[in-house]
Each structure stands twice: as C-alpha cells, then as structure tokens.
Amino acid sequence: MATYNSIGTTYAGTRRPDPRIATRIHQALGDATTVINVGAGTGSYEPSHTVLAVEPSSVMIAQRPAGSAPAVEASAEALPVAEKSVDAAMALLTVHHWSSLEAGIGELRRIARRRIVILTFDPDVNHSFWLLREYLPEAAAFDRTRAVAVDRLATLLSGARIEPVPIPHDCTDGFLAAFWRRPHAYLDPHVRAGISLFAQISDDVLQPGLAQLEDDLSRGRWHERHADLLDREVLDTGYRLLVADLQAPGEPSACTLKPA
C-alpha cells in the first residue's frame, strides 16, 4: 500500500500497543486458538496464537518484531488463505483504508470459522473530538470521505455486538484520539507522523489549526475550556469493537495458504 509505505516508517515507535486495549481485543477473540490478523501493520495486539498476518505494506511488515507470526504482503480484499482456515479473523483500525469494504468483509467471513473481531471508530463520535471540532475541522471533513459507519459494518457482518472502547488518558498507542488529555503531543511532528489522518493532509491545511492550539495552550485557554477532562481517567472518543459470531465452536482448524 503506497500510503503506509510512505507514512508507516515510524509506526513501531509511535504505535505501541496499549495493554488495556489489548485485553479488550483478546477477550473479544474468546477461545479462538488460531487467528489471522488482517491489515496487521507492525503486529500490535496480535495474540500468541496468531498464525498469519496479512499486510499490504512492505514497510510495515519490515517493522514487525522478531518472533511475530509470519506475514504475507496482500490486501484484505484478496486474502491468500483457504476458506474457513482459522477460528477467528481480526482487523484493527484498518477498514477505513480498504478499497472495497464489502469485498474485505466478505473475505473475513470466508476465512473465519467462528468469529470476526474488528476495531474501528464511530465517525459521529470521533469527529466531535475536541482536536477535530475546534482546531482541525478540515481534517474531519477529509476523514468523513473514508470513515465507515459502525451500523454499516454490523450489517455487513450480519449482526455483531458493538462494544465501546474508552481510551485511557495515558494510552501508549498513538492513534488519533490517544492524546485527548495530552494536547501538547499533537504539536510534535513525530507523533503526527504516526497518525494516518494527519499524514494524508498537507501541512498548509494543518498548520493554522495547530498554531491556534499552540497559542491556546500557551495562554491557558485550552485548559480552561477543557478543565472537565483533566481529572478523567478514560474518555469515549468513538472507538468501537465489533464482534461477530459465525458459528458455534466445534471442529479443529488449520491455516492453509493458497498456492502461489
């Protein structure tokens, strides 16, 4: 994927998995004993029983730590995996990058025997986040062109339970709203480089809003306006887990790659 081949070079450093979010994801996977991670990136949140990672960016694959599950360079819309190969398929913060949501979800349904777990964001909630609402409305407008409605995802999955994932104030995974109580972080170019939304928008669009944020922080205006956030431990910024059960547990499974 051209986007992540150019913007993904810092992901191993800025997008470190948060253990509390990891717990939620692993709980959602339940008793699955074989898992494929689709849109796997650098391997964040993969459980130990991950048998394959699928990622379109060679830059992201190169940053996977030693001992990770084997990875193949492929897209969600054409998974090189046999039908009903694994207990569960997971796709984390990736569906908004897919060229065809319907094809990608169809592929997850094809390869998973028992469960699909998707971490995504509800754009209606996420885009009301103070950073986008007050400082970067142009970024929110761009994001709406790629964001996926949670209800649409649930429908494509033929029904899925939807679980809010509140974000801790000291979240170690530097995605868009991770720094909701640490506003100075958004002024750091290294932090922004690990957030795909920022990496896809020109500095000419971002800089006026960031300059306003910097001024508001230096003058104390941000802290006055958002005093209610300063004592909060977690915040719902729109991140959601969708968990779809495909069939009851039963027969064992094995991962089988299609012939090259």
Secondary structure as GFF3:
##gff-version 3
##sequence-region A 1 260
A	DSSP	alpha_helix	2	7	.	.	.	ID=ss1
A	DSSP	three_ten_helix	8	10	.	.	.	ID=ss2
A	DSSP	alpha_helix	11	14	.	.	.	ID=ss3
A	DSSP	alpha_helix	19	29	.	.	.	ID=ss4
A	DSSP	beta_strand	35	38	.	.	.	ID=ss5
A	DSSP	beta_strand	50	55	.	.	.	ID=ss6
A	DSSP	alpha_helix	58	62	.	.	.	ID=ss7
A	DSSP	beta_strand	71	73	.	.	.	ID=ss8
A	DSSP	beta_strand	86	92	.	.	.	ID=ss9
A	DSSP	three_ten_helix	95	97	.	.	.	ID=ss10
A	DSSP	alpha_helix	101	111	.	.	.	ID=ss11
A	DSSP	beta_strand	112	121	.	.	.	ID=ss12
A	DSSP	alpha_helix	123	126	.	.	.	ID=ss13
A	DSSP	alpha_helix	130	130	.	.	.	ID=ss14
A	DSSP	pi_helix	131	135	.	.	.	ID=ss15
A	DSSP	alpha_helix	137	144	.	.	.	ID=ss16
A	DSSP	alpha_helix	150	156	.	.	.	ID=ss17
A	DSSP	beta_strand	161	164	.	.	.	ID=ss18
A	DSSP	beta_strand	167	168	.	.	.	ID=ss19
A	DSSP	three_ten_helix	183	187	.	.	.	ID=ss20
A	DSSP	alpha_helix	189	193	.	.	.	ID=ss21
A	DSSP	alpha_helix	196	199	.	.	.	ID=ss22
A	DSSP	alpha_helix	203	218	.	.	.	ID=ss23
A	DSSP	alpha_helix	221	225	.	.	.	ID=ss24
A	DSSP	three_ten_helix	227	229	.	.	.	ID=ss25
A	DSSP	beta_strand	234	235	.	.	.	ID=ss26
A	DSSP	beta_strand	239	245	.	.	.	ID=ss27
###
